[in-house]
Amino acid sequence: MSRRRLDSAALRRGQLLASRLTQARRASGRSAEAVARSAGISVDTVRSIEKGRTATPEFFTVAALATELGLSLDELYADVRPPSRSDLQAAGDPSVGNPG
C-alpha cells in the first residue's frame, strides 16, 4: 500500500513542525541522540523529522518529542496548524470571501 502524495500545505506544516522541534531541541542544549534516547524513539526518526523528510510523523512520536522538549501539544499545534478561515479573513487574504 502506498502513501498518498502530500499537498503543498501538508508539506509546509511538516517544515514548520521540523523547524519548531529542532528549535526546541537546540534551545534545550541536547543532541538529537539524547532526545531520541529519552523519548524512546530512534535517532534516525528524530533526524528525519528535523530534516523534513518525515512531513507527517506519527502522533505518539510527536507527543514523545514534545514531552521531552517541554512543549505542550497545544502550543505545537498552534505553531504548525493550517490557518483558519477567520485567520485568513483577518489577514485580508483576497481568496477568502468576506460575508456580507
C-alpha contacts under 8 A as a table, 3 or more apart, distances in Angstrom:
res1	aa1	res2	aa2	distance
6	L	9	A	7.96
6	L	10	A	5.84
6	L	11	L	6.36
7	D	10	A	5.41
7	D	11	L	6.35
8	S	11	L	5.02
8	S	12	R	6.08
9	A	12	R	5.04
9	A	13	R	6.27
9	A	82	P	7.50
10	A	13	R	5.10
10	A	14	G	6.26
10	A	55	A	7.29
10	A	56	T	7.84
11	L	14	G	5.02
11	L	15	Q	6.33
11	L	55	A	5.93
12	R	15	Q	5.00
12	R	16	L	6.24
13	R	16	L	5.00
13	R	17	L	6.08
13	R	55	A	7.35
13	R	80	V	5.38
13	R	81	R	6.77
13	R	82	P	7.26
14	G	17	L	5.04
14	G	18	A	6.07
14	G	52	G	6.25
14	G	54	T	7.25
14	G	55	A	4.01
14	G	56	T	6.15
14	G	80	V	7.87
15	Q	18	A	5.03
15	Q	19	S	6.09
15	Q	52	G	5.57
15	Q	55	A	6.84
16	L	19	S	5.07
16	L	20	R	6.07
16	L	79	D	7.38
16	L	80	V	5.57
17	L	20	R	5.16
17	L	21	L	6.08
17	L	50	E	7.97
17	L	55	A	7.97
17	L	76	L	7.64
17	L	79	D	7.71
17	L	80	V	5.96
18	A	21	L	5.36
18	A	22	T	6.01
18	A	49	I	5.64
18	A	50	E	4.40
18	A	51	K	6.55
18	A	52	G	5.73
18	A	55	A	7.91
19	S	22	T	5.17
19	S	23	Q	5.98
19	S	50	E	6.69
20	R	23	Q	5.10
20	R	24	A	6.18
20	R	76	L	7.62
20	R	79	D	7.66
21	L	24	A	5.13
21	L	25	R	6.10
21	L	50	E	6.85
21	L	65	L	7.73
21	L	66	A	7.60
21	L	69	L	7.92
22	T	25	R	5.11
22	T	26	R	6.10
22	T	50	E	5.78
23	Q	26	R	5.26
23	Q	27	A	6.07
24	A	27	A	5.05
24	A	28	S	6.20
24	A	69	L	6.19
24	A	71	L	7.94
25	R	28	S	5.11
25	R	29	G	6.59
25	R	30	R	6.00
25	R	31	S	7.24
25	R	32	A	7.42
25	R	35	V	7.58
25	R	69	L	6.20
26	R	29	G	5.07
26	R	30	R	6.22
26	R	31	S	7.44
27	A	30	R	7.83
28	S	69	L	7.07
30	R	34	A	6.15
30	R	35	V	6.59
31	S	34	A	5.18
31	S	35	V	6.34
32	A	35	V	5.24
32	A	36	A	5.97
32	A	43	V	6.27
32	A	46	V	6.45
32	A	47	R	6.96
33	E	36	A	5.14
33	E	37	R	6.08
33	E	43	V	5.36
34	A	37	R	5.20
34	A	38	S	6.22
35	V	38	S	5.19
35	V	39	A	5.97
35	V	65	L	7.37
35	V	68	E	6.68
35	V	69	L	7.82
36	A	39	A	5.09
36	A	40	G	5.94
36	A	41	I	5.08
36	A	42	S	5.64
36	A	43	V	5.17
36	A	46	V	6.41
36	A	65	L	7.74
37	R	40	G	5.19
37	R	41	I	6.32
37	R	42	S	7.10
37	R	43	V	7.43
38	S	41	I	7.89
38	S	68	E	6.98
39	A	64	A	5.36
39	A	65	L	6.06
39	A	67	T	7.96
39	A	68	E	6.12
40	G	64	A	7.75
41	I	45	T	6.88
41	I	46	V	7.61
41	I	61	T	7.29
42	S	45	T	5.23
42	S	46	V	6.67
43	V	46	V	5.05
43	V	47	R	6.14
44	D	47	R	5.11
44	D	48	S	5.94
45	T	48	S	5.03
45	T	49	I	6.19
46	V	49	I	5.27
46	V	50	E	6.11
47	R	50	E	5.02
47	R	51	K	5.98
48	S	51	K	5.27
48	S	52	G	6.21
48	S	53	R	5.10
48	S	54	T	5.61
49	I	52	G	5.12
49	I	53	R	5.95
49	I	54	T	4.87
49	I	55	A	6.76
49	I	57	P	7.09
50	E	53	R	7.69
51	K	54	T	7.78
52	G	55	A	5.64
54	T	57	P	5.83
57	P	61	T	6.66
57	P	62	V	6.71
58	E	61	T	5.30
58	E	62	V	6.48
59	F	62	V	5.22
59	F	63	A	6.08
60	F	63	A	4.86
60	F	64	A	5.98
61	T	64	A	5.18
61	T	65	L	6.25
62	V	65	L	5.13
62	V	66	A	5.98
63	A	66	A	5.08
63	A	67	T	6.08
63	A	73	L	6.83
64	A	67	T	5.19
64	A	68	E	6.22
65	L	68	E	5.10
65	L	69	L	6.09
66	A	69	L	5.11
66	A	70	G	5.96
66	A	71	L	4.75
66	A	72	S	6.36
66	A	73	L	6.66
66	A	76	L	7.76
67	T	70	G	5.19
67	T	71	L	6.00
67	T	72	S	7.07
68	E	71	L	7.75
71	L	75	E	6.74
71	L	76	L	6.66
72	S	75	E	5.25
72	S	76	L	6.25
73	L	76	L	4.96
73	L	77	Y	5.94
74	D	77	Y	5.18
74	D	78	A	6.14
75	E	78	A	5.08
75	E	79	D	6.26
76	L	79	D	5.13
76	L	80	V	6.52
77	Y	80	V	5.26
77	Y	81	R	5.46
78	A	81	R	5.51
83	P	87	D	5.74
83	P	88	L	6.53
84	S	87	D	5.05
84	S	88	L	6.38
85	R	88	L	5.15
85	R	89	Q	6.21
85	R	96	V	7.19
86	S	89	Q	4.97
86	S	90	A	6.03
87	D	90	A	5.16
87	D	91	A	6.21
88	L	91	A	5.07
88	L	92	G	6.30
88	L	93	D	5.29
88	L	96	V	6.74
89	Q	92	G	5.04
89	Q	93	D	5.73
89	Q	94	P	7.97
89	Q	96	V	6.23
89	Q	97	G	7.85
89	Q	98	N	7.09
90	A	93	D	7.67
93	D	96	V	5.83
94	P	97	G	6.90
